[in-house]
Each structure stands twice: as C-alpha cells, then as structure tokens.
Amino acid sequence: MISYEKMVLQNGLTVLMHEDKNTPIASISVLYKVGSRDEHPEKTGFAHLFEHLMFGGSINIPDYDGVMQRAGGENNAYTNHDYTHFFTTLPAINIETALWLESDRMLELMLQKEVLDVQKKVVVEEFYETCLNLPYGDVWHELSALNYEKHPYKWPTIGVHPSHIEKANLTDVKKFYNKYYHPGNAILVIAGPISIKRMKELARKWFNDIPSGKTIKKNYSSEPPKKEARHKQSQAEVPVDAIYMTFPCPARADKAFYSVDLLSDIFSNGPSSRLIHRLTRENKYFNQIDCYVTGDFDPGLIVFEGRPTEKISLQDAEEIICKEINDLKNQLIESAELQKWKNKAESTLVLSEMGIQSKSMNLGFFEALGNADLMNAESKIYQSLTAEEIQQAAKEWLRDDQKSVLTYKGK
C-alpha cells in the first residue's frame, strides 16, 4: 500500500506527494500527458523529439545535466503512445534543485535553432540505427499499420519516417511545446523523506506562478473491429525467420485488461509458462517465443512473437501458436496453475513498488491513467480472477477473425 496525498495548484498542475522516511533519497517525476497519439499524421515523432529537447536547457538554466550532476542526481525519460515521463533521483537535501530544474523547463524551454538541429540529428540517427539498419527493426512500423487504420496508434512512438523530424522547424516545435508542456497537462510527483506539509510548500514555491495552458480536448478516432484476419509477409535481411501474431487487448484501465494480462503470463512468463515449456523445451518448435500486452491507455494489443526452428515453417508456427491458444479456450486452467500466475503477478507488483523512484513513477502513471488509487488495488484484482474469467478472456479477445500476422522471411 503506497500512501499519498494529492492537490491541484491554481494553474492546473496536479501534484501527488508520498512521504517515505526510510530513504535518504528523493524522487521527482513529471509526466506530461502527450505521446505519439497526440501528433499530426504528417508530423510524427514529435513527442519523442521533445523527450530529447527537454534536456537542452531552459530560460534560466542553459545546462540542465551539469546542474543535476552537481546536485548528485540522476535523471532520465521515456516516451510512448500515451505520455512522456521525466524522472529524477537525488539526495533529499537537494530536492529543490530538481524542482527548480523541472519548473524552469515547464516555464520556458530554450528552443533555439542550434539546440533543435542537434537533437533532430540525434533522433534521426536513432531512427536509422534502431529501425532501418537493425534486423526486425521495423517491426512496430509494420504491426502498427497492420492493426490500426484510424486510431493514431497506427504509427510507432519514434514516428512514421525520419523525414518528419528532419523537416521540423522552430515554429512546429514551439507550437507543440506550448500546447502540451504546461501545468494543466502535467502531473508532478514528489516522493522521499520529506513531510507532506513541506512538499506542498515546495510545489507551490516552484510551480504556482507558471502560467496555465489552454485546456486540451482529446478525441482520438476509435479503431473498428477487424472484419477478418490480416496477414503480411516481409522479405528481409534477417538471420532467422520470425512470426508476430497480434490480437486486440483491452485498454489499460479496463477491468478486462487484467484477465488478458494474466493470460500473457500463462503463455510466456518464465520457463514453466505454456509456450516456453511446451514449444521450446519439450518439442523444440521454436528457438525463442514470447507473449506480452502493450498496456496502452486506449485499446492496445496482445502480441505473440516467435522465431521457429529450421524444421518449422512459418505457416506451421502460426498453427502451433493457435493450438496453444485454443487449449486455453477449450479447457479451464487448473486452480494450482492459475494460483501460481496470480502469485507471480502479485510479487511483480510488490517488487515494482520497492524503490522510491518506482513509487514516484507509478503514482504518476496511475494518476495519468485516471485513478492513482488503482495502484493499490491491482493485487486484489489479480487475486480475484477465476478460471472461468481467464477462459472467457481467451475466447473474447483471442478470436481468429481479429488476428493479425506478420512474418519475416529471410532473403
């Protein structure tokens, strides 16, 4: 159970505070509710670009990293479809340094041509390195386009093409920054050995005077159900053939998500899971196989990916995976096996909440999802799932007519 208090400043900034007297370290996280789904289809990759730009200096602090290092802090960030998350840990005695840094780049980022040109080059090089020059590197470009026709999940976080970033100019990026990077679209989390009263004082001191931005109306196009299964084969320079099979997955805050998430664990969470035990150890159909959920805020995907052994064709590989899916549809999972995966899910949750940075980041995530209290309720949700609910989830979400299959065939 993670205790916290919440307040909203007059400029719209949501602040969550967690006091932990058992550590000398403080953690600050700032989550901006902007991800790749908020981009214009012809100007993709901007949220990821800003993940880099936000470290390029602000109006009063031209050297973000230098100041952070002198305060003994470490910081990083990541971007996905739904949000961008910046997080810092440092000695609690220096917490105001982190708050100063975060408030200054929320107030006014130093958006200059020189800074933009440097970060554009970094992002474009990352695109080529991870997507265009790496075997299977374009898999999320392919899977996104294969699964989504209307919803903006149809392009990956890094963007559709590097040219979108190459063409970005100061007018574009300033408009994007002013729209999304302001108090009304952000969540600040303060965690550490500091009283809640003091945290409130510090939040008001460093953020209260930042102008609030305009309210953002978000209306994403919903993705209609597929009318039939979709297949695409790619001939590529890959070391071995590979198969990626996807099905729709409930939105992260949907109660049905937990059944599907547990399904993915049953399939491939560790050596005793069904796919790994049966398909790589017992029968050696695959050299490698995995199953996971994307966990997106809007309906996402459950993904099966595997690299079959030489004796198994890609068509056979698809049929083998589908047989395992049908087994769960047709026969109730035994109580002992189900309890094992419930317990494993619970232990994963406990481990994810041990560090002060994890607590800070989880609070920000669940608040962005719509309910920070959900963080403390998930364990009970997993434990309450029944064998019948797991079977029903398999039948409802792993339907043949909602399947998409992408294969890579080596040249």
VEXNUVO-340924 format. One record per residue (C-alpha): z, y, x. Coordinates in steps of 0.05 Angstrom, whole numbers, padded with zeros to 5 digits, always signed. Each point is the difference from the previous one (the first is absolute). Layout:
ZYX;...
This chain:
+00000+00000+00000;-00023+00066+00030;+00039+00059-00027;-00034+00068-00004;+00000+00067-00035;-00060+00039-00023;-00014+00073-00011;-00062+00042-00012;-00006+00068+00033;-00025+00061-00036;-00068-00007+00033;-00008-00071-00028;+00019-00039+00063;+00034-00066-00017;+00057-00016+00048;+00035-00067+00005;+00062-00007+00044;+00035-00062+00026;+00065+00003+00040;+00012-00055+00050;+00061+00008+00045;-00015-00064+00040;-00054+00030+00044;-00006+00060+00047;-00073+00005-00018;-00032+00042-00055;-00066-00013-00033;-00045+00051-00034;-00061-00020-00039;-00049+00043-00038;-00048-00034-00048;-00059+00040-00025;-00030-00028-00064;-00071+00001+00027;-00041-00060+00023;-00073-00020+00003;-00003-00007-00076;+00007+00077-00003;-00062+00013+00041;-00069+00023-00022;-00049-00058+00004;-00044+00039+00048;+00059+00024+00043;+00040-00063+00013;+00050-00013+00056;+00034+00068-00009;+00069-00028-00014;-00004-00041+00064;-00026+00060+00038;+00060+00040-00023;+00047-00054+00025;-00025+00021+00069;-00007+00075-00014;+00073+00005-00021;+00021-00012+00072;-00046+00054+00027;+00050+00057-00006;+00023+00049-00053;+00008+00075-00007;+00064+00005+00039;-00002-00065+00040;-00065-00011+00038;+00026-00062+00036;+00029-00048-00051;+00007-00060+00046;+00032+00039+00057;+00055+00028-00045;+00012-00069-00031;+00005-00034+00068;+00050+00052+00026;+00044-00014-00060;+00000-00075+00017;-00042-00017-00061;-00055-00049-00017;-00051+00011-00055;-00061-00031-00031;-00040-00001-00064;-00047-00043-00041;-00050+00011-00057;-00023-00046-00055;-00036+00004-00067;+00058+00034-00035;+00041+00043+00048;+00012+00024+00071;+00068-00013+00031;+00030+00037+00061;+00065-00026+00029;+00048+00018+00056;+00063-00028+00032;+00044+00040+00047;+00073+00010+00018;+00035+00027-00061;+00026+00060+00039;-00073+00024+00006;-00018-00010-00073;-00016+00074-00010;-00055-00006+00052;-00036-00052-00042;+00010+00041-00064;-00027+00062+00036;-00062-00038+00023;-00013-00029-00069;+00011+00065-00037;-00044+00040+00046;-00061-00046-00007;+00012-00001-00076;+00002+00077+00001;-00064+00010+00041;-00037-00049+00043;-00037+00028+00060;-00071-00015-00024;-00045+00027+00055;-00069-00023+00020;+00023-00025+00068;+00054-00044-00032;-00047-00025-00054;-00055-00018+00050;+00049-00041+00042;+00028-00039-00058;-00068-00011-00031;-00022-00032+00065;+00062-00044+00001;-00011-00024-00072;-00074-00012+00009;+00013-00041+00063;+00053-00040-00038;-00052-00013-00055;-00051-00027+00050;+00052-00040+00039;+00035-00034-00059;-00056-00004-00053;-00068-00001+00033;+00011-00032+00068;+00051-00054-00019;-00016-00068-00030;+00017+00002-00075;+00017+00074+00010;-00039+00022-00061;+00035-00050-00046;+00036+00053-00041;-00063+00040-00008;-00032-00062-00029;+00059-00023-00042;+00014+00069-00028;-00072+00009-00022;-00004-00071-00027;+00063+00008-00043;-00003+00072-00024;-00057+00037-00034;+00037+00059-00031;+00070+00005+00028;+00006+00038+00067;+00028-00062+00032;-00074-00016+00010;+00005+00029+00070;+00051-00017+00054;+00051+00049+00027;-00039+00014+00062;-00059+00023-00042;-00070-00022-00019;-00036+00023+00062;+00019+00039+00063;-00050+00054-00019;+00048+00023-00054;+00050+00021+00053;-00052+00024+00049;-00025+00050-00053;+00070+00024-00019;+00010+00075+00013;+00059+00047-00002;-00014+00021-00071;+00001-00073-00022;+00065-00017+00035;+00037+00064-00020;-00018-00013-00073;+00025-00072+00005;+00065+00023+00035;+00015+00055-00050;-00011-00047-00058;+00043-00059+00022;+00048+00019+00056;+00052+00042-00036;+00071-00010-00028;-00022-00018-00070;-00040-00059+00026;+00051-00025+00050;+00063-00042+00005;+00051+00014+00055;+00051-00053+00018;+00060+00013+00045;+00041-00059+00023;+00056-00007+00051;+00073+00013+00016;+00001+00068-00035;+00036+00017-00064;-00042+00009-00063;+00027+00070-00007;-00025+00018+00070;-00068-00033-00014;-00009+00044-00061;+00017+00062+00041;-00051-00019+00053;-00055-00017-00050;+00009+00068-00033;+00004+00036+00066;-00065-00028+00028;-00043-00011-00062;+00023+00044-00057;-00042+00060+00020;-00066-00037+00008;-00047+00022-00056;-00013-00053-00053;-00071-00023-00008;-00041-00009-00063;+00015-00059-00044;-00050-00055+00013;-00031-00037-00058;-00019-00070+00021;-00046-00039-00044;-00031-00059+00036;-00057-00039-00032;+00025-00067-00023;-00036-00062+00024;-00028-00043-00056;+00008-00076+00003;-00056-00037+00034;-00049-00034-00045;-00011-00058+00049;+00017-00022+00070;-00031+00039+00057;-00025-00029+00066;-00026+00032+00063;-00020-00032+00066;-00002+00040+00064;-00037-00023+00062;+00038+00029+00059;+00018-00007+00073;+00065-00037-00014;+00032-00055+00043;+00011-00047-00060;-00019+00000-00074;+00051+00032-00047;+00013+00004-00074;+00036+00054-00040;+00015-00015-00073;+00032+00053-00044;+00028+00006-00070;+00029+00060-00038;+00074+00013+00011;+00048+00039-00045;+00020+00071+00020;+00060+00003+00047;+00048+00026-00054;-00023-00050-00052;+00051-00056-00013;-00057-00050+00004;-00009+00020+00073;+00061-00041+00020;-00027-00065-00026;-00066+00010+00036;+00036+00021+00064;+00042-00063-00002;-00064-00039-00012;-00027+00026+00066;+00063-00023+00035;-00006-00069-00030;-00071-00004+00026;+00010+00025+00071;+00067+00027+00022;+00016-00043+00061;-00014-00072+00023;+00028-00034-00062;-00042+00041-00049;-00054-00037-00038;-00064+00026+00033;+00026-00002+00071;+00034-00068-00007;-00055-00035-00039;-00063+00033+00027;+00015+00013+00073;+00051-00054+00017;-00011-00060-00045;-00075+00003-00010;-00023+00049+00053;-00051+00033-00046;+00016+00069+00029;+00018+00026+00068;+00033+00059-00034;+00016+00019-00072;+00040+00053-00035;+00016+00029-00068;+00030+00068-00015;+00001+00057-00051;-00021+00071+00015;+00058+00029-00040;-00038+00063-00020;+00029+00050-00050;-00060-00012-00046;-00024-00071-00013;-00017-00031+00067;-00020-00067+00028;+00027-00068+00017;-00038-00023+00062;-00014-00069+00028;-00031+00000+00069;-00016-00058+00044;-00040-00025+00059;-00022-00072-00013;-00008-00052+00053;-00071-00017+00023;-00004-00061-00047;+00013+00043-00062;-00056+00041-00029;+00015+00068-00032;-00017-00029-00068;+00049-00057+00011;+00052+00049+00025;-00004+00038-00066;+00007-00064-00040;+00060-00023+00041;+00037+00066-00012;-00017-00001-00074;+00028-00071-00005;+00067+00025+00027;-00001+00057-00051;-00015-00049-00056;+00058-00044+00021;+00048+00058-00014;-00035+00015-00066;+00004-00072-00024;+00068-00023+00024;+00067+00036-00002;+00030+00014+00067;+00063-00041+00012;+00066+00037-00004;+00020-00014+00072;-00066+00027+00028;+00004+00061-00045;+00071+00015+00021;-00019-00004+00073;-00052+00055-00009;+00048+00042-00042;+00051-00004+00056;-00051+00017+00052;-00022+00061-00039;+00072+00022-00006;+00013-00009+00075;-00062+00041+00015;+00026+00056-00044;+00068-00001+00033;-00031+00003+00070;-00045+00058-00021;+00061+00041-00019;+00042-00009+00062;-00023+00056+00045;+00011+00074-00016;-00075+00014+00006;-00016-00057-00048;+00049+00027-00051;-00030+00069+00006;-00071-00024-00007;+00015-00048-00057;+00034+00056-00040;-00061+00044+00009;-00047-00057-00020;+00036-00019-00064;+00009+00072-00021;-00075+00010+00009;-00011-00063-00041;+00039+00033-00056;+00071-00028+00005;+00043-00002+00063;+00050-00044-00038;-00052-00056+00001;+00016-00011+00073;+00069-00027-00019;-00027-00041-00058;-00055-00040+00033;+00044-00057+00024;+00023-00015-00072;-00072+00004-00024;-00023-00053+00049;+00060-00045-00015;-00013+00004-00075;-00071-00027+00005;-00012-00068-00032;-00048-00056+00015;-00035+00015-00066;-00010+00073+00020;-00030-00021+00067;-00048-00047-00034;-00019+00053-00051;-00012+00050+00056;-00047-00049+00034;-00038-00011-00065;-00004+00074-00018;-00016+00031+00068;-00036-00054+00039;-00058-00009-00049;-00067-00025+00023;-00038+00055-00036;+00041+00054+00036;-00011-00029+00069;-00037+00035+00057;-00021-00039+00061;-00023+00030+00066;-00023-00046+00056;-00017+00013+00072;-00052-00046+00031;-00008+00003+00075;-00069+00016+00025;
